[in-house]
Amino acid sequence: FRRVLFRSRLTGPVDLALANPIVEQQGRHVTGRIDLDLGVGGTLAAPAVSGTARLAGGSVADYAQGVRLTAMHALLSAQGQTLTLSDFDATAGDGHIRAGGTIGALAPGLPVDLRITAKNARPLSSDLLTAVLDADLHIHGQAQGALVVGGTVTIDSASINVPNSLPASVAKL
């Protein structure tokens, strides 16, 4: 039985706008730049990752859901079986959303340990729903098993609008 070793490296900038012809079909739009310096190596039975991916000037909008995050930046570091998210920050309305933690991307069960905080954030704003919130959440466990979500979410204000009529595609009860 022979162990096959492999090694691959991905470097350089990626303009996220290249994805827009695909994601815009679902009512989404992305911008920003990711600078890659990532490697994968090892064996098929024991792959390992190394390097970084840095996001700068990112934004994402989902027009159907009313999601809009701007001024996004983040650093994703890879080491062995683990990805570490640090320095994630996004503007959501007049507030911010921040996140960090680890994901065992190549580990059995896909272990997750993430913390997400929000301060005066308005991640949703549409004709139907607008919400301004503060949050401090901790997500941990196994993504392919049981995840535990704990913490607080405080909705500072919310506006829920009920439309006068629904589209013809919605059945009347």
C-alpha positions in Angstrom: 0.0 0.0 0.0 1.5 3.3 -1.1 0.8 6.7 0.3 0.3 9.4 -2.3 1.6 12.8 -1.3 0.3 16.0 -2.9 0.9 19.7 -2.6 -0.9 22.6 -4.2 -0.7 26.4 -3.6 -3.1 29.2 -4.6 -1.8 32.8 -4.6 -2.9 36.1 -5.9 -5.9 38.5 -5.8 -9.5 37.5 -6.5 -12.1 40.1 -7.4 -15.4 39.0 -5.9 -17.4 40.9 -8.5 -16.5 38.0 -10.9 -19.2 36.0 -9.0 -21.9 38.5 -9.8 -23.1 37.0 -13.1 -23.9 33.8 -11.0 -25.2 35.3 -7.7 -27.2 38.1 -9.3 -29.5 35.5 -10.7 -30.6 34.9 -7.1 -30.9 38.6 -6.3 -27.5 39.0 -4.7 -24.5 41.2 -5.4 -21.0 41.0 -4.0 -17.9 43.2 -4.2 -14.4 43.2 -2.6 -11.1 41.6 -3.1 -9.6 38.5 -1.5 -5.8 38.2 -1.5 -5.0 34.5 -1.4 -1.9 32.7 -0.2 -3.2 29.2 0.6 -1.7 25.8 0.3 -3.0 22.2 0.6 -0.8 19.2 1.0 -0.4 15.9 2.7 -2.0 12.7 1.7 -5.6 12.0 0.7 -6.1 10.3 4.0 -4.6 13.2 6.0 -4.8 16.5 4.0 -3.5 19.7 5.7 -4.0 23.4 4.8 -1.8 26.4 5.4 -1.7 30.1 4.6 -4.1 33.0 4.6 -7.0 34.6 2.7 -7.6 38.4 3.4 -10.8 40.1 2.5 -10.8 43.9 1.9 -13.5 46.3 0.8 -16.1 43.6 0.7 -19.9 44.0 0.5 -22.8 41.7 0.1 -26.4 42.4 -0.6 -29.3 40.1 -0.8 -32.1 42.2 -2.3 -34.9 39.6 -1.7 -34.1 39.2 2.0 -33.1 42.8 2.6 -29.6 41.9 3.8 -26.8 44.4 3.3 -23.3 44.3 4.8 -20.6 46.8 3.6 -17.0 47.8 4.5 -16.3 44.1 5.2 -12.8 43.0 6.0 -11.5 39.7 7.4 -8.5 37.4 7.8 -8.9 33.7 7.4 -5.8 31.7 8.4 -5.3 28.0 7.7 -3.1 25.7 9.7 -3.3 21.9 9.6 -7.0 20.9 9.8 -8.2 24.2 11.2 -9.4 27.5 9.7 -9.2 30.6 12.0 -11.4 33.6 11.3 -10.1 36.8 12.8 -10.5 40.5 12.3 -14.0 40.0 10.6 -15.8 43.3 10.7 -18.8 44.5 8.6 -20.9 47.6 8.6 -24.7 46.9 8.9 -26.6 50.1 8.7 -25.2 52.5 11.4 -23.7 49.6 13.4 -21.2 46.8 13.1 -21.0 43.0 13.1 -17.8 41.3 14.2 -16.9 37.6 14.2 -14.0 35.3 15.0 -13.2 31.8 15.9 -12.2 28.4 14.4 -13.6 25.8 12.1 -12.0 22.3 11.9 -12.6 22.2 8.1 -10.7 18.9 7.6 -11.4 17.4 11.1 -14.0 14.7 11.7 -17.4 16.1 12.5 -16.4 19.6 11.4 -15.8 21.2 14.9 -16.9 24.9 15.1 -16.1 27.5 17.8 -17.3 31.0 16.7 -18.2 34.2 18.4 -20.4 36.8 16.7 -21.1 40.2 18.1 -23.2 43.1 16.8 -23.7 46.6 18.1 -26.4 48.8 16.8 -26.5 46.6 13.6 -29.2 46.7 11.0 -28.5 43.6 9.0 -32.0 43.4 7.6 -33.8 46.3 5.9 -36.6 45.7 3.5 -40.2 46.8 2.8 -41.3 43.9 5.1 -38.8 43.9 7.9 -36.2 46.2 9.4 -34.4 45.4 12.6 -31.7 47.1 14.7 -30.0 44.8 17.2 -27.2 44.1 19.5 -25.9 40.6 19.9 -23.2 38.5 21.6 -23.5 34.9 20.4 -21.2 31.8 20.9 -21.6 28.9 18.4 -19.8 25.7 19.2 -20.0 22.0 18.6 -20.0 19.8 15.6 -21.4 21.2 12.3 -22.1 17.6 11.2 -23.6 16.8 14.6 -24.9 19.0 17.3 -24.2 22.8 17.4 -24.9 24.8 20.6 -25.8 28.4 20.2 -25.8 30.6 23.3 -25.7 34.3 24.2 -28.0 37.2 23.9 -29.7 39.1 21.1 -31.4 42.4 22.0 -33.7 43.9 19.3 -33.4 47.6 19.9 -36.1 48.4 17.3 -38.0 46.5 14.6 -40.5 47.3 12.0 -42.6 44.6 10.5 -45.0 45.5 7.7 -47.8 43.3 6.6 -48.6 43.9 2.9 -52.1 44.7 1.7 -52.0 41.7 -0.7 -49.8 38.8 -1.4 -48.5 37.7 -4.8 -50.8 35.4 -6.8 -48.3 32.5 -6.2 -49.2 32.5 -2.5 -52.3 30.3 -1.8 -55.2 31.8 0.1 -56.2 29.9 3.2 
